[in-house]
Amino acid sequence: MTTIHLKRGKEDSLRRYHPWVFSGAIHHIDGQPDEGDLVRVLTADGAFAAVGHWQIGSIAVRVLSFVDESIDDAFWLRRLLAALDLRRALGLAATATNTTYRLVHGEGDGLPGLVVDVYGSTAVLQAHSVGMHVCRMAVAAALRTLLGASLTAIYYKSETTLPFKAGLGQANGFLFGTSADNVAMENGLRFHIDWLHGQKTGFFVDQRDNRSLLETLARGRAVLNMFCYTGGFSVYAMRGGARLVHSVDSSAKAIDMATANVALNFPGDTRHQAFADDAFRYLQQMPGTAYDLIILDPPAFAKHKDALRNALKGYTRLNARAFEKIAPGGILFTFSCSQAVTKDQFRLAVFTAAAQSGRRVSILHQLHQPADHPVSIYHPEGEYLKGLVLYVE
Ligand code: SAH
C-alpha cells in the first residue's frame, strides 16, 4: 500500500479526528497511488496516523480509519452495522410506519464519500469519491449481509456525483436485484421514490423532521410549498389539516411527482393543486395575502465558496418576496441546503429580507438536518441544511 508522509505538525488535525488530509500537508509519497487507492498516512516521525482513500485535488486523502486496521469485508460490515444500530436507536429503520431513512451519511458515519438511502426493500448507494466507487461491491455485499431478506435490490446512482475528471464513465444501475415497487413510507405517509431519474437518491430524506413540524402548524392554513419537488411538505400539510395546499416547482416532472404523491395519500382530495412555474415569477405575480404558510426550500444557491456572495443575495431576494406577500399572522419555513453558506450567513440574508419588507418577524424554530444525517463533531463541514420558521405579523 502506498505510504503518505506528512509534513511536521500536519498530523494535528488527524489527531483531532478530522477526516481529510489536504494536499498541502504532504511532505512526500512512497509510490504512485491511483485515485481511489487505499493509502497509509504517517507522521513526520513515521508514526501511523490514518488509512484512507487517495484523491486527486485539494483533499488528498479521505480517512476511513484512525487506527491501523485492514479495510476488508469485516471493516465494511462493522461500519455499516454501527450506522444501522444508530438508525435503529433513532426508531427509523424499517418500523411499521417508516421505511425511508439514510443509513450512511458520509463523514457523519465514518465513511467519507459514501451515501446510502434505504427506501423500503431497496437501498440506493451513492459514491462521491473514486475510493468509494472502487469499494462499491464490498459495500453492497456488507449491506446484503446486514439487511438480509428485507433487502431485495441495491441501486448504484453515482453518474453525476463521482469526480468528472476521474473519467470513470460510470453508468447508474442495479448492483443487486431489481425493484418494480417504488413506494416507500415516511412517518406513515407513502411516497413514490424515483431513484432511476430523481434528484439526489430520489427523495429528500433530510427534510423528514421539518415536514413533521410543518404538519403540526398547518391546520386551517393556506399553504404554498415552493420548490416542492416530490411534494413532501405538501403531503404533510394535507395530513395536518391545511385548508388548501399549492405546490410549485419549475420542473414539470416534479409537479407530476408531487401530484402523484398527494393522490397516493389523499385520493380525490381537491385541497391540493400543483403548478409548474418559476419561483420568483410565481411569488411576484401571486395575489397578496393568498397564503399564510409558505415553504421556501430552494436548491443549493452556492455549490462552491466562490458563489457565496451571489447565493446570499439570492436568498435575500427570494425571502423578501415571501415577506412582502405572506398574509398577516403567516408562518414562513425557509431553508438553505448550501454547505458553503453558514447558519449565521443564512440568518443574515433572511434578516435583510425581513428588514426590506418592514414586517415584524420573529423566529419560532431553528431547523437543521435530521439525526440520520449525523455530523461528526470533528467535522463541522458536514453540517449543511439549515432552516428558520418565522412568524410574520
Ligand atoms: N422541498 C423539496 C426539495 C426541493 S429540491 C422536498 O422536500 O423534497 C429543489 C427543487 O427546486 C427542485 O425540484 C427544482 O426543480 C426546483 N427549482 C429549481 N429552480 C427553481 C425555480 N427557479 N423555480 C421553481 N423551482 C425551482
Residues whose N, C-alpha, C, O or C-beta is under 5 A from the ligand:
A	BS01	SAH	F204 Q207 F227 C228 Y229 T230 G232 F233 D249 S250 S251 A254 D277 D278 A279 D297 P298 P299
